[in-house]
Amino acid sequence: MNQEETREKELRMEFRTLLPHLESWGNEVDKTLKEILHEFILTKKVQIGPAFRVKDEDKYIEKVTARKAYNNPLIETSDKVGTRVVLLNTKDLVDVSDVLMNHDSWNITKDREWLKEVESNPSTFDYQSEHFVVTPKKETLLDIDFNALKCEIQIRTLLQHAYAEVSHDHVYKGAYKNDKPILRKLAKSMALMEATDDYFNQIFDLIGNPNNKENDLLKNLGILYKHIVPEKEVYYSQDLSDLYLPLFYNKPFNVGNLDGFVENNAQLKNWINRSNLLLFKHPIIIMLAYFLRNDQDYLCENWPSTRSQLEGLHLGLGYSFSDY
């Protein structure tokens, strides 16, 4: 066995020894990401959640022997284990990056910052992604050098992810990485994606405008719900909101009327607390109760859900359902 074969054998043994620790750390990083990004997941800003992967042994050996010379590859390489979070737009990316950097259960560095790359090369349209490297805190370790347990976290948007999948797997690492016409079309596609992302951000700004009447309604419903039934578990679901909001959109009313409605309906708290229906755990129930009290015919004629849910609403709020 020659010197190079001996070295590669040693590298493989070192990697295999570290492997279970890499898997454990990758799992812990995923768990932490799911916890600290819970609100982003809940509001569907996370499109693809974290799912760590450990680098293939042969790929690791190729990297540390053929691609670059390392003095201490176990310590110097940062992608032996990695995970990724894919978001909806670049504004979410900035917010998530801040959450990661401010979390204190790991040591974290930013390995790649796409916004600065764009600022430095404004005429270049290429791969975009935020790269972080996290290691455990020293006090959480047993006998493993924490510098060897580097996990790379990639944060990118759905559009950036689509570009990366095409460019990484089919162009830059394939037989076409020097094909100028392909590279030009790839750059044009990223330019188009950036423009699309700008439009998406403008759309989300309009959707999230606090002066938007639907947003104002949902905000007030949430406040009223916690006020009248503070002890009840709240179920927030955008899908459920979207199902019933057209009732308000097609026949809007002064949102301020809800305060008086709640104050003048002392039994509403008891009805909501008593029901076990999921619908009664969502603040939208107050709007439905308002329509049921003030415009029952409109509510029933335009009911967007199932008949059984309509019956459950009536009976749950003390109304007869025999006429519908």
KOLKOL-193872 format. One record per residue (C-alpha): x, y, z; residue in one letter. Coordinates in steps of 0.05 Angstrom, whole numbers, padded with zeros to 5 digits, always signed. Layout:
<atoms>
XYZa/...
</atoms>
This chain:
<atoms>
+00000+00000+00000m/+00031+00066-00022n/+00030+00131+00018q/-00031+00160-00017e/-00071+00096-00007e/-00052+00096+00067t/-00073+00168+00074r/-00141+00156+00040e/-00153+00096+00084k/-00140+00139+00146e/-00187+00193+00120l/-00242+00142+00110r/-00233+00114+00180m/-00235+00184+00210e/-00299+00200+00171f/-00333+00135+00192r/-00315+00148+00265t/-00346+00217+00261l/-00407+00195+00221l/-00455+00179+00279p/-00437+00246+00311h/-00451+00282+00246l/-00519+00249+00241e/-00535+00267+00313s/-00515+00339+00303w/-00553+00344+00237g/-00615+00318+00271n/-00606+00369+00327e/-00598+00426+00278v/-00662+00406+00241d/-00699+00402+00307k/-00674+00471+00327t/-00693+00501+00260l/-00763+00475+00266k/-00770+00505+00335e/-00742+00574+00321i/-00777+00580+00253l/-00844+00555+00279h/-00880+00619+00261e/-00851+00619+00191f/-00874+00546+00182i/-00943+00561+00211l/-00954+00619+00162t/-00929+00578+00103k/-00868+00622+00091k/-00826+00559+00094v/-00839+00520+00030q/-00790+00463+00042i/-00770+00447+00113g/-00702+00424+00139p/-00681+00352+00127a/-00607+00341+00139f/-00562+00298+00096r/-00492+00272+00112v/-00442+00277+00055k/-00429+00213+00018d/-00363+00182+00039e/-00335+00178-00031d/-00355+00250-00045k/-00320+00271+00018y/-00256+00234-00002i/-00259+00265-00071e/-00265+00334-00042k/-00208+00328+00008v/-00160+00292-00039t/-00173+00312-00110a/-00205+00381-00107r/-00165+00417-00054k/-00108+00404-00007a/-00128+00405+00067y/-00082+00402+00127n/-00138+00377+00172n/-00198+00360+00129p/-00245+00339+00186l/-00238+00407+00217i/-00231+00450+00155e/-00290+00423+00115t/-00358+00453+00132s/-00406+00411+00090d/-00398+00341+00118k/-00470+00349+00141v/-00519+00400+00115g/-00591+00421+00115t/-00633+00471+00078r/-00694+00515+00087v/-00731+00540+00025v/-00774+00602+00033l/-00825+00639-00008l/-00789+00705-00021n/-00726+00745-00007t/-00758+00786+00049k/-00771+00723+00088d/-00699+00703+00074l/-00673+00765+00109v/-00719+00754+00169d/-00699+00680+00176v/-00626+00697+00171s/-00633+00746+00229d/-00668+00692+00271v/-00611+00642+00257l/-00556+00692+00273m/-00589+00713+00338n/-00602+00643+00364h/-00556+00625+00422d/-00557+00549+00426s/-00502+00542+00373w/-00440+00576+00347n/-00456+00606+00279i/-00419+00641+00223t/-00444+00666+00156k/-00407+00631+00101d/-00441+00663+00041r/-00484+00725+00036e/-00519+00733-00031w/-00542+00805-00021l/-00470+00829-00014k/-00450+00788-00075e/-00505+00823-00115v/-00482+00891-00090e/-00410+00875-00109s/-00429+00848-00178n/-00494+00883-00197p/-00490+00862-00270s/-00479+00788-00255t/-00538+00741-00249f/-00516+00676-00216d/-00527+00627-00159y/-00559+00659-00098q/-00565+00630-00028s/-00548+00646+00044e/-00499+00596+00075h/-00488+00589+00149f/-00443+00542+00187v/-00464+00520+00258v/-00426+00480+00309t/-00448+00458+00379p/-00430+00498+00440k/-00368+00470+00473k/-00405+00452+00537e/-00452+00406+00499t/-00397+00361+00474l/-00367+00299+00504l/-00301+00280+00472d/-00311+00305+00401i/-00277+00368+00375d/-00336+00414+00362f/-00299+00444+00302n/-00307+00377+00266a/-00383+00379+00275l/-00396+00435+00225k/-00465+00434+00194c/-00479+00478+00134e/-00548+00511+00132i/-00571+00537+00065q/-00628+00588+00064i/-00657+00606-00003r/-00722+00624-00037t/-00763+00576-00080l/-00740+00612-00143l/-00667+00610-00121q/-00676+00536-00105h/-00703+00521-00174a/-00643+00557-00205y/-00594+00520-00160a/-00623+00452-00177e/-00615+00465-00252v/-00547+00499-00249s/-00514+00456-00196h/-00535+00387-00221d/-00540+00397-00296h/-00493+00454-00316v/-00437+00475-00269y/-00419+00403-00249k/-00435+00373-00316g/-00405+00371-00385a/-00435+00439-00402y/-00401+00483-00349k/-00361+00518-00404n/-00417+00521-00456d/-00426+00596-00466k/-00496+00595-00497p/-00522+00552-00439i/-00488+00596-00388l/-00518+00658-00421r/-00588+00628-00419k/-00577+00608-00346l/-00558+00680-00329a/-00620+00705-00365k/-00663+00658-00325s/-00635+00685-00259m/-00648+00756-00283a/-00720+00737-00297l/-00725+00703-00228m/-00700+00767-00194e/-00752+00807-00230a/-00805+00756-00211t/-00783+00759-00138d/-00790+00835-00140d/-00862+00827-00164y/-00876+00774-00111f/-00850+00821-00056n/-00895+00877-00081q/-00954+00829-00080i/-00939+00807-00008f/-00931+00880+00013d/-01002+00892-00012l/-01028+00829+00022i/-00994+00847+00087g/-01016+00920+00087n/-01047+00932+00157p/-01098+00978+00123n/-01124+00920+00082n/-01195+00909+00107k/-01188+00833+00112e/-01124+00840+00153n/-01158+00891+00198d/-01216+00842+00208l/-01171+00783+00225l/-01130+00825+00273k/-01193+00848+00310n/-01223+00778+00311l/-01159+00752+00343g/-01160+00806+00397i/-01234+00795+00412l/-01227+00720+00414y/-01171+00722+00466k/-01211+00773+00505h/-01275+00733+00512i/-01245+00663+00517v/-01173+00673+00542p/-01170+00602+00569e/-01189+00567+00504k/-01136+00539+00457e/-01133+00580+00393v/-01128+00547+00325y/-01098+00594+00273y/-01105+00569+00202s/-01098+00613+00141q/-01135+00560+00101d/-01195+00565+00147l/-01192+00641+00145s/-01190+00640+00069d/-01250+00594+00067l/-01296+00642+00104y/-01267+00711+00089l/-01306+00717+00023p/-01369+00724+00066l/-01340+00789+00092f/-01309+00809+00025y/-01376+00803-00011n/-01416+00837+00044k/-01369+00879+00086p/-01390+00912+00152f/-01357+00961+00200n/-01307+00919+00238v/-01319+00964+00298g/-01389+00934+00303n/-01358+00870+00329l/-01341+00902+00396d/-01414+00919+00410g/-01437+00851+00384f/-01392+00815+00433v/-01410+00860+00491e/-01485+00850+00478n/-01480+00774+00472n/-01460+00749+00540a/-01475+00677+00520q/-01425+00678+00463l/-01367+00662+00510k/-01405+00602+00538n/-01424+00576+00469w/-01352+00581+00444i/-01323+00549+00506n/-01374+00493+00505r/-01363+00471+00433s/-01310+00419+00414n/-01313+00436+00340l/-01248+00459+00309l/-01285+00517+00278l/-01299+00545+00347f/-01224+00546+00363k/-01212+00595+00306h/-01225+00670+00316p/-01265+00670+00251i/-01323+00640+00292i/-01338+00711+00318i/-01350+00736+00248m/-01394+00676+00232l/-01433+00687+00296a/-01442+00760+00276y/-01470+00741+00208f/-01514+00688+00240l/-01544+00739+00287r/-01551+00797+00237n/-01559+00765+00168d/-01575+00691+00175q/-01604+00684+00105d/-01542+00713+00073y/-01497+00668+00114l/-01536+00605+00096c/-01544+00622+00022e/-01470+00636+00014n/-01442+00585+00062w/-01375+00561+00032p/-01366+00498+00074s/-01405+00433+00084t/-01477+00429+00107r/-01454+00392+00169s/-01409+00450+00188q/-01466+00498+00179l/-01510+00456+00223e/-01454+00452+00275g/-01448+00528+00274l/-01523+00537+00286h/-01529+00486+00341l/-01463+00506+00373g/-01487+00578+00379l/-01557+00559+00403g/-01595+00567+00338y/-01646+00520+00307s/-01625+00488+00241f/-01692+00458+00222s/-01708+00510+00169d/-01644+00501+00129y/
</atoms>
